[in-house]
Amino acid sequence: MDFPDERAAAESKVEMEKKTPFPARDKSPSERPREAPLPIDLAAETPHEVPRRIHILGTGSIGRLVAHSLRDLPDPPPVTLILHSSYYWHEWQRSSKEITINTEGIRVARSGFDVEYVPAGFRQHGKLISKEEHNAGVGEPNQLRAHERMKMRKDEDVNTGIHIPEGSTSEEPIYNLIVSVKAGTTVPALLGVRHRLGPDSAILFLQNGMGQIDEVNEEVFPDPSTRPKYLSGIVSHGVHTADKIGPLDATHAGFGTIAIGVPISKDQTGRDTAATEETFLDGTSPASRYLLRTICRSPTLAAVPNSPTELLQAQLDKLAMNAIVNPITALMDARNGALIHNFALTRAMRLLLGEISLVIRSLPEIAHLPNTGTRFSPERLETLVVSIAHKTSNNISSMLADTRAGNQTEIQYINGYIVKRGEELGITCWMNYLICQLVRGKQQLISLERQDELPLSGQRKDDVSGKI
């Protein structure tokens, strides 16, 4: 016999079972709701048939850090370094064939790299010419600069009589390519390997400045149907080669990140950009996703996938900072900290930032974005410049280092890019045009001076301090 309280409890239990759905069961994959995949998830969905080898074009400080970090991974991919100078190729053959990265006094060496010698290609009036014709100034007499003449002498190996042996180059297709050369040498460098790249290839650009991809499309891959897929990265690591011991050593002075994403073409409107924002990796090749996944595996590089819009905004932020810090320090021959607490330089900086801000806010690629007027205002850009100058106050900018050596700078892809986009938008950028000409003029003056330098007796060949 049930007591009243027990009968009520039983009836309540029956009512709850009627209202309660069937016990939960594991849903099949087809029944589960699909969530929007993250960029890194899409990158992980890479077919196994994609070749694992990664080629690195450009063995400067960033190229060395990336190559070293890739070989530091568990189950590292094969890495091939592409060298354009026979001088550095011979130096590599004579060395221990390692890349050593110095981090806070701790030197870590990595080996297992393959090396190829690929001469850079050059175009003259739409025709592919040899490096000798380019150095001879075909169609452009008296344009051979000091650093070009020096590299030409090294490549000729007049003193050693050593020649590049057969088999040091390869004709195998390149599927995964990282480009870290100076912005001004991007087109010649890619012309040397153009025949090895195709629509299934992926190219990751890790460079300063903007506008290189537009030149690559015009000069190297004019046909969209055979054009490789592009990725672009913004590097905030501090790396230099000032105290190197081996031919490809570098010092990792400051840890940072690498923002990687699919670049936005300047021909895209804001509506086109917004439409591809959620599925920007769907149209990429398997090689692009493999390259993105592999770079993001490295804890040292700290690479982060970005959407096209996020990447573009970060590129414009860095462009504005470089357009102030680099040319002013190059002209003043001063460290980055010289921009702080200097009233005269601050006024010059604000004149440049006024033009830079106006051009960026007028770009059609970001017309659909909210709050661009505030993000790219002169006041906020000035805050960014002062912040980076303070953080790197004891550093020497890359443009100052190039200017001191008489080497070609990247001014064309920094302030020159602002001038070019301003002309397209009907905006005249007087100050940025002036700063471009001043930097070029100083670089050419130093280049001419270095042609008259002679090493003193007993000096190393790279320690030049005597003049006639």
C-alpha positions as CSV (number, residue, x, y, z in Angstrom):
1,M,0.0,0.0,0.0
2,D,1.4,3.3,-1.0
3,F,1.4,6.2,1.4
4,P,0.1,9.6,0.1
5,D,3.5,11.2,0.0
6,E,5.0,8.2,-2.0
7,R,2.0,8.1,-4.4
8,A,2.5,11.9,-5.1
9,A,6.2,11.4,-5.7
10,A,5.6,8.5,-8.1
11,E,3.0,10.5,-10.1
12,S,5.4,13.4,-10.3
13,K,8.1,11.1,-11.6
14,V,5.8,9.8,-14.3
15,E,4.8,13.3,-15.4
16,M,8.5,14.3,-15.6
17,E,9.3,11.3,-17.8
18,K,6.5,12.3,-20.2
19,K,7.9,15.8,-20.6
20,T,11.6,14.8,-20.7
21,P,13.0,14.0,-24.1
22,F,14.6,10.7,-24.8
23,P,18.1,10.2,-23.3
24,A,20.7,12.1,-25.1
25,R,22.7,10.1,-27.6
26,D,25.8,11.0,-29.6
27,K,24.9,12.7,-32.8
28,S,26.4,11.6,-36.0
29,P,28.7,14.1,-37.8
30,S,25.9,14.8,-40.3
31,E,23.4,15.7,-37.5
32,R,25.7,18.0,-35.6
33,P,25.4,21.7,-36.4
34,R,28.3,23.1,-38.3
35,E,30.3,25.9,-36.8
36,A,32.3,28.4,-38.8
37,P,35.8,27.0,-39.0
38,L,38.7,29.2,-37.8
39,P,41.5,30.0,-40.2
40,I,43.9,27.7,-38.4
41,D,41.3,24.9,-38.7
42,L,41.1,25.4,-42.4
43,A,44.8,25.5,-42.6
44,A,45.0,22.1,-40.9
45,E,42.8,20.5,-43.5
46,T,45.7,19.9,-45.9
47,P,46.0,16.9,-48.2
48,H,49.0,14.8,-47.6
49,E,50.0,14.9,-51.2
50,V,51.3,18.5,-50.9
51,P,55.1,18.3,-51.0
52,R,56.6,19.2,-47.6
53,R,59.7,21.0,-48.8
54,I,59.8,24.8,-48.2
55,H,62.0,27.1,-50.2
56,I,63.2,30.3,-48.7
57,L,64.1,33.1,-51.1
58,G,66.2,35.7,-49.3
59,T,68.6,34.8,-46.5
60,G,68.7,38.1,-44.7
61,S,68.0,38.3,-41.0
62,I,64.3,37.4,-41.2
63,G,65.0,34.6,-43.7
64,R,67.6,33.1,-41.4
65,L,65.2,33.3,-38.4
66,V,62.4,31.6,-40.3
67,A,64.7,28.9,-41.7
68,H,66.2,28.2,-38.3
69,S,62.7,28.1,-36.6
70,L,61.4,25.6,-39.3
71,R,64.2,23.2,-38.7
72,D,63.7,23.5,-35.0
73,L,60.2,21.9,-35.3
74,P,59.4,18.3,-34.4
75,D,59.4,16.4,-37.6
76,P,60.7,19.5,-39.5
77,P,60.0,20.0,-43.2
78,P,62.9,19.9,-45.7
79,V,64.1,23.5,-46.1
80,T,66.0,24.8,-49.2
81,L,67.8,28.1,-49.1
82,I,68.0,29.9,-52.5
83,L,71.1,32.1,-52.8
84,H,71.6,34.7,-55.6
85,S,75.2,35.5,-54.9
86,S,78.0,33.0,-55.8
87,Y,80.1,34.7,-53.1
88,Y,77.7,33.6,-50.3
89,W,77.3,30.2,-51.9
90,H,81.0,29.6,-51.6
91,E,81.0,31.0,-48.1
92,W,78.3,28.5,-47.2
93,Q,80.2,25.6,-48.7
94,R,83.3,26.5,-46.7
95,S,81.4,26.9,-43.4
96,S,79.9,24.3,-41.1
97,K,76.6,24.6,-43.2
98,E,74.6,25.7,-40.2
99,I,72.4,28.7,-39.3
100,T,73.1,29.9,-35.8
101,I,70.7,32.2,-33.9
102,N,71.9,34.1,-30.9
103,T,69.2,34.8,-28.4
104,E,70.2,36.6,-25.2
105,G,73.7,35.3,-25.5
106,I,72.7,31.7,-26.1
107,R,73.8,30.5,-29.5
108,V,71.7,27.6,-31.1
109,A,72.8,26.1,-34.4
110,R,70.6,24.2,-36.8
111,S,71.7,22.2,-39.8
112,G,70.1,20.0,-42.5
113,F,69.5,22.8,-45.0
114,D,69.8,22.3,-48.7
115,V,71.2,25.2,-50.7
116,E,70.6,26.2,-54.3
117,Y,72.3,28.9,-56.4
118,V,69.8,30.8,-58.6
119,P,71.0,34.0,-60.3
120,A,68.4,36.8,-60.2
121,G,66.6,37.6,-63.4
122,F,66.1,41.1,-64.8
123,R,63.7,42.6,-67.4
124,Q,64.5,45.4,-69.8
125,H,61.8,46.9,-72.0
126,G,59.6,43.8,-71.4
127,K,62.5,41.4,-72.3
128,L,64.3,39.1,-69.9
129,I,68.0,39.9,-69.8
130,S,71.0,38.5,-68.0
131,K,72.6,40.0,-64.9
132,E,75.6,41.0,-66.9
133,E,73.5,43.1,-69.2
134,H,71.7,44.6,-66.3
135,N,74.9,45.5,-64.5
136,A,76.3,47.0,-67.7
137,G,73.4,49.4,-67.7
138,V,71.7,48.4,-70.9
139,G,69.3,51.3,-71.8
140,E,70.3,53.0,-68.5
141,P,73.9,54.1,-68.7
142,N,75.8,55.2,-65.7
143,Q,73.2,53.7,-63.3
144,L,75.5,51.0,-61.8
145,R,75.7,51.7,-58.0
146,A,78.6,50.9,-55.7
147,H,76.9,47.9,-54.0
148,E,75.8,46.5,-57.4
149,R,79.4,46.8,-58.7
150,M,80.8,45.1,-55.6
151,K,78.3,42.2,-55.9
152,M,79.1,41.9,-59.6
153,R,82.8,41.5,-58.8
154,K,82.0,38.9,-56.1
155,D,79.8,37.0,-58.5
156,E,82.5,37.0,-61.2
157,D,85.0,35.4,-58.7
158,V,87.9,37.1,-60.5
159,N,90.3,36.5,-57.7
160,T,89.4,33.0,-56.8
161,G,88.7,31.6,-60.2
162,I,86.0,29.4,-58.6
163,H,82.9,28.7,-60.6
164,I,79.5,27.4,-59.5
165,P,79.5,23.7,-60.2
166,E,76.8,22.0,-62.1
167,G,74.1,20.5,-59.9
168,S,74.0,23.4,-57.5
169,T,70.7,24.5,-59.0
170,S,67.4,22.6,-59.5
171,E,64.6,22.6,-61.9
172,E,62.1,20.9,-59.7
173,P,58.8,22.7,-59.1
174,I,58.4,24.9,-56.0
175,Y,55.2,24.5,-54.1
176,N,55.9,26.4,-50.9
177,L,58.0,29.6,-51.2
178,I,58.8,32.2,-48.6
179,V,60.1,35.5,-50.0
180,S,62.1,37.6,-47.5
181,V,64.4,39.6,-49.9
182,K,64.5,43.4,-49.8
183,A,61.4,44.9,-51.4
184,G,63.3,46.4,-54.3
185,T,64.7,43.0,-55.4
186,T,61.4,41.1,-55.2
187,V,60.8,41.0,-59.0
188,P,64.4,40.1,-60.0
189,A,64.5,37.4,-57.3
190,L,61.2,35.8,-58.5
191,L,62.1,36.0,-62.1
192,G,64.9,33.6,-61.4
193,V,62.5,30.9,-60.2
194,R,59.3,31.9,-62.1
195,H,59.4,28.8,-64.3
196,R,59.3,26.6,-61.2
197,L,56.1,28.2,-59.8
198,G,52.5,27.5,-60.9
199,P,48.9,27.9,-59.9
200,D,49.3,25.2,-57.3
201,S,52.2,27.0,-55.6
202,A,52.0,29.3,-52.6
203,I,54.2,32.3,-51.9
204,L,54.4,33.9,-48.5
205,F,55.8,37.5,-48.6
206,L,57.6,38.5,-45.4
207,Q,58.8,42.0,-46.3
208,N,58.6,45.7,-45.3
209,G,56.5,48.2,-47.2
210,M,53.6,47.7,-49.6
211,G,53.1,47.5,-53.4
212,Q,55.5,44.6,-54.1
213,I,52.7,42.2,-55.0
214,D,51.3,44.6,-57.6
215,E,54.7,44.7,-59.3
216,V,55.0,40.9,-59.1
217,N,51.6,40.6,-60.9
218,E,52.7,43.0,-63.6
219,E,56.2,41.8,-64.2
220,V,56.4,38.1,-63.1
221,F,52.9,36.6,-63.2
222,P,50.7,38.7,-65.6
223,D,48.4,35.8,-66.3
224,P,46.0,35.2,-63.4
225,S,45.3,31.6,-64.5
226,T,49.0,30.6,-63.9
227,R,49.6,32.8,-60.9
228,P,50.5,31.3,-57.6
229,K,48.4,31.9,-54.5
230,Y,49.7,34.6,-52.2
231,L,50.1,35.0,-48.5
232,S,51.5,38.0,-46.8
233,G,53.0,38.4,-43.3
234,I,53.9,41.3,-41.0
235,V,57.0,40.5,-38.8
236,S,57.5,42.3,-35.5
237,H,60.5,40.2,-34.4
238,G,63.8,42.1,-33.9
239,V,66.5,40.4,-35.8
240,H,69.9,41.7,-37.0
241,T,73.2,40.3,-38.4
242,A,75.6,42.8,-36.9
243,D,77.6,40.4,-34.8
244,K,77.4,37.3,-37.0
245,I,80.2,34.7,-37.0
246,G,79.1,32.3,-39.8
247,P,77.9,33.4,-43.2
248,L,74.2,32.9,-42.2
249,D,74.2,33.8,-38.5
250,A,71.8,36.2,-36.9
251,T,70.8,37.7,-33.5
252,H,67.3,37.5,-32.3
253,A,67.2,40.7,-30.3
254,G,63.5,41.1,-29.7
255,F,60.6,38.6,-29.6
256,G,57.5,39.4,-31.6
257,T,54.9,37.8,-33.8
258,I,54.1,37.2,-37.5
259,A,50.6,38.1,-38.7
260,I,49.8,36.1,-41.8
261,G,46.8,36.3,-44.1
262,V,45.6,36.6,-47.7
263,P,46.5,40.0,-49.0
264,I,43.7,42.3,-50.4
265,S,44.3,43.5,-54.0
266,K,44.0,47.3,-54.5
267,D,41.4,46.5,-57.2
268,Q,39.0,45.0,-54.7
269,T,36.2,47.3,-53.5
270,G,35.0,47.3,-49.9
271,R,32.0,45.1,-50.9
272,D,34.3,42.5,-52.5
273,T,36.5,42.5,-49.4
274,A,33.5,42.0,-47.0
275,A,32.1,39.2,-49.2
276,T,35.3,37.1,-48.9
277,E,36.0,37.9,-45.2
278,E,34.5,34.7,-43.8
279,T,35.7,32.3,-46.5
280,F,39.1,33.9,-47.4
281,L,40.9,30.6,-47.2
282,D,38.4,28.6,-49.3
283,G,39.9,29.8,-52.5
284,T,43.5,29.2,-51.6
285,S,45.5,26.2,-52.7
286,P,46.4,23.2,-50.5
287,A,50.0,24.5,-50.5
288,S,48.8,27.8,-49.0
289,R,47.1,26.0,-46.1
290,Y,50.1,23.7,-45.6
291,L,52.5,26.7,-45.5
292,L,50.2,28.6,-43.1
293,R,49.9,25.6,-40.8
294,T,53.6,24.9,-40.8
295,I,54.6,28.5,-40.0
296,C,52.0,28.6,-37.2
297,R,53.5,25.4,-35.6
298,S,56.7,27.3,-34.6
299,P,56.6,28.7,-31.0
300,T,59.5,31.0,-31.9
301,L,57.9,32.7,-34.8
302,A,54.5,33.0,-32.9
303,A,52.6,33.3,-36.2
304,V,48.9,34.2,-36.1
305,P,46.4,33.8,-38.9
306,N,44.6,37.1,-39.8
307,S,41.6,37.8,-42.0
308,P,42.3,39.9,-45.1
309,T,40.8,43.0,-43.4
310,E,42.7,42.5,-40.2
311,L,45.9,42.0,-42.2
312,L,45.4,45.1,-44.3
313,Q,44.8,47.3,-41.3
314,A,47.9,46.0,-39.6
315,Q,49.9,46.6,-42.8
316,L,48.7,50.2,-42.9
317,D,49.6,50.7,-39.3
318,K,53.1,49.4,-39.9
319,L,53.5,51.4,-43.1
320,A,52.7,54.6,-41.3
321,M,55.2,53.9,-38.6
322,N,57.9,52.9,-41.1
323,A,57.2,56.0,-43.2
324,I,58.2,58.2,-40.3
325,V,60.9,56.4,-38.3
326,N,62.9,55.0,-41.3
327,P,63.4,58.1,-43.5
328,I,63.9,60.6,-40.7
329,T,66.5,58.5,-38.9
330,A,68.2,57.8,-42.2
331,L,68.4,61.5,-43.0
332,M,69.4,62.5,-39.5
333,D,71.8,59.6,-39.1
334,A,70.4,58.9,-35.7
335,R,68.9,56.1,-33.7
336,N,65.1,55.7,-33.4
337,G,65.0,57.4,-30.1
338,A,66.0,60.7,-31.7
339,L,62.3,61.2,-32.7
340,I,61.3,61.5,-29.0
341,H,61.3,65.0,-27.3
342,N,62.6,66.8,-30.4
343,F,60.2,69.6,-31.4
344,A,61.6,70.2,-34.8
345,L,61.4,66.6,-35.8
346,T,58.0,66.3,-34.3
347,R,56.7,69.1,-36.6
348,A,58.2,67.4,-39.6
349,M,56.6,64.1,-38.5
350,R,53.2,65.7,-38.3
351,L,53.5,67.2,-41.8
352,L,54.2,63.7,-43.1
353,L,51.5,62.1,-41.0
354,G,48.9,64.5,-42.3
355,E,49.4,63.2,-45.9
356,I,49.7,59.6,-44.8
357,S,46.5,59.7,-42.8
358,L,44.5,61.3,-45.6
359,V,45.7,58.8,-48.2
360,I,45.0,55.8,-46.0
361,R,41.5,57.0,-45.0
362,S,40.7,57.5,-48.7
363,L,41.7,53.9,-49.8
364,P,38.7,52.0,-51.4
365,E,39.9,48.8,-49.8
366,I,38.9,49.9,-46.3
367,A,35.9,52.1,-47.3
368,H,33.4,49.6,-45.9
369,L,35.1,49.5,-42.5
370,P,33.7,51.4,-39.5
371,N,35.8,53.9,-37.5
372,T,38.6,54.2,-40.0
373,G,38.6,58.0,-39.5
374,T,39.6,57.4,-35.9
375,R,42.0,54.4,-36.3
376,F,44.0,56.1,-39.1
377,S,43.7,59.7,-37.8
378,P,47.0,61.7,-37.6
379,E,46.8,61.8,-33.8
380,R,46.5,58.0,-33.4
381,L,49.3,57.4,-36.0
382,E,51.5,59.8,-34.1
383,T,50.9,57.8,-30.9
384,L,52.0,54.6,-32.7
385,V,55.1,56.3,-34.0
386,V,56.1,57.7,-30.7
387,S,55.5,54.3,-29.0
388,I,57.6,52.3,-31.5
389,A,60.4,55.0,-31.3
390,H,60.4,54.7,-27.5
391,K,60.4,50.9,-27.5
392,T,63.3,50.7,-30.1
393,S,65.1,53.9,-29.0
394,N,68.5,52.3,-29.1
395,N,68.0,50.6,-32.4
396,I,69.1,51.6,-35.9
397,S,66.4,51.5,-38.5
398,S,67.0,49.2,-41.6
399,M,66.9,52.3,-43.8
400,L,69.6,54.0,-41.9
401,A,71.8,50.8,-42.1
402,D,71.2,50.7,-45.9
403,T,71.9,54.4,-46.3
404,R,75.2,54.1,-44.4
405,A,76.3,51.3,-46.6
406,G,75.3,53.0,-49.8
407,N,72.7,50.3,-50.5
408,Q,69.4,50.8,-52.2
409,T,66.7,51.5,-49.6
410,E,63.0,50.5,-49.5
411,I,61.8,54.1,-49.6
412,Q,59.9,53.4,-52.8
413,Y,57.7,50.8,-51.0
414,I,57.1,52.9,-47.9
415,N,56.7,56.7,-48.5
416,G,56.8,56.0,-52.3
417,Y,53.7,53.8,-51.9
418,I,51.9,56.7,-50.1
419,V,52.8,59.0,-53.0
420,K,51.7,56.5,-55.6
421,R,48.3,55.7,-54.0
422,G,47.8,59.4,-53.4
423,E,48.2,60.1,-57.1
424,E,45.6,57.4,-57.9
425,L,43.2,59.1,-55.5
426,G,43.9,62.6,-56.7
427,I,45.9,63.5,-53.5
428,T,49.2,65.3,-53.9
429,C,51.7,64.2,-51.2
430,W,54.4,66.9,-51.4
431,M,56.1,66.1,-48.1
432,N,56.3,62.3,-48.8
433,Y,57.6,63.0,-52.3
434,L,60.3,65.3,-50.8
435,I,61.4,62.8,-48.2
436,C,61.7,60.1,-50.9
437,Q,64.0,62.3,-53.0
438,L,66.1,63.3,-50.0
439,V,66.7,59.6,-48.9
440,R,67.5,58.6,-52.5
441,G,69.9,61.6,-52.8
442,K,71.7,60.8,-49.6
443,Q,72.0,57.1,-50.6
444,Q,73.5,58.0,-53.9
445,L,76.0,60.4,-52.4
446,I,77.3,57.8,-50.0
447,S,77.4,55.2,-52.8
448,L,79.6,57.5,-54.8
449,E,81.9,58.1,-51.8
450,R,82.3,54.4,-51.2
451,Q,83.5,54.0,-54.7
452,D,86.6,56.1,-53.8
453,E,87.3,54.0,-50.6
454,L,90.3,51.7,-50.4
455,P,91.0,49.3,-47.6
456,L,94.2,49.9,-45.6
457,S,96.9,47.3,-45.5
458,G,96.2,44.4,-43.2
459,Q,92.5,45.1,-43.0
460,R,89.8,42.6,-43.6
461,K,88.1,42.9,-47.0
462,D,84.8,43.9,-45.3
463,D,86.4,46.5,-43.0
464,V,86.8,49.5,-45.2
465,S,87.8,52.8,-43.6
466,G,90.5,54.3,-45.7
467,K,89.9,56.9,-48.4
468,I,91.9,58.4,-51.2
